[in-house]
Amino acid sequence: MEIRVLRYFLAVAREESITKAAEILHITQPTLSRQLSQLEDQMGVKLFIRGTRKIVLTNEGLLLRRRAEEILELVDKTERELTAQEEQVEGTVAIGCGDLRAVQQLPDLIRTFHEKYPLVTFDLYTATADHIKDRMDRGLTDIGILLEPVDLGKYDFIRMEGHEICVVSMHPDAPLAAKEYITPEDLVGVPLILPRRQSVQGQIANWFGDYYDKLNVLFTSNLPAGSAVMTNQRLAYSLNTCGSIDYWDQTKITYRPLKPELISACVLAWKRQQPFGLAAEKFIEHVKKSLHKEQGGSVNAAE
């Protein structure tokens, strides 16, 4: 399977038309059709349903599209890294993070790094720690801010300052908004949105104790932004980290702290013995020096 043919395949998938894709790719329509047919023969599956108005992907085609996008993202990233030169550092540093308050430490790190290496750009990808780790393992993300608890056996890391505080977000008119803080008993019977991550759910279960089996869990959600729509519409209360809530419109969504407090820490991690591009290597060095200085030598990195 050639990279060139995967680009052809994605162009047709995006345009839903061989004619339009051929124009974009600057090749003839018969040539493109022949390449796609050869790809289907090579894969041994049917990738397209050729309709009168547009081309639709089969289930196998949808799977290949997802994998092809990942493959080409990695190929493009690798090409950028290989062309980077020591005397003029350029390229893209891929950073993954959740909706966390720890992300507020990134701007200063990026700003001071960019002053030294102005040709370097950044790609910020937001997801849960489990998803970010998967992308780091596949080489798609260089460095990630991960919410604990998380398995760091394969990573070097620096523990970040501060804590992520779990809160209950809600509509300002919700009955529990009248409370100063929220206890486990307060949430019994009311519709809830819980984080999707299993490890975080374990923390929450411990916090609720005997009340956990009495909960009315309506949704699970991977990031607070998704549950915000539900809480704004008074559909449920949401348990999540503060994250970017500080920047939300408090007239539409508010939040209350938990009692007893439920907190977690974050680490800034990267894959151990991973071959990085020059830009990513320089940024990791910058992060280690900067955070080491800020934390007075208390950096905790895996050996």
JOTAGI-V843881 format. One record per run of one state. SS is the DSSP state (H for helix, E for strand, - for the rest). FROM is the first residue (numbers start at 1). LEN is the number of residues. Records with the same first field share a line. If there is no record, write none. Layout:
SS->FROM-LEN ; FROM-LEN
This chain:
-->1-2 ; 16-2 ; 26-3 ; 44-4 ; 51-4 ; 58-1 ; 84-1 ; 86-2 ; 89-2 ; 98-3 ; 117-3 ; 127-2 ; 138-5 ; 148-7 ; 160-4 ; 171-4 ; 179-2 ; 183-1 ; 188-3 ; 196-2 ; 215-1 ; 222-2 ; 233-4 ; 242-1 ; 248-6 ; 259-4 ; 265-1 ; 272-6 ; 295-9
H->3-13 ; 18-8 ; 29-15 ; 59-25 ; 101-16 ; 129-9 ; 175-4 ; 184-4 ; 198-17 ; 224-9 ; 243-5 ; 278-17
E->48-3 ; 55-3 ; 85-1 ; 88-1 ; 91-7 ; 120-7 ; 143-5 ; 155-5 ; 164-7 ; 181-2 ; 191-5 ; 216-6 ; 237-5 ; 254-5 ; 263-2 ; 266-6
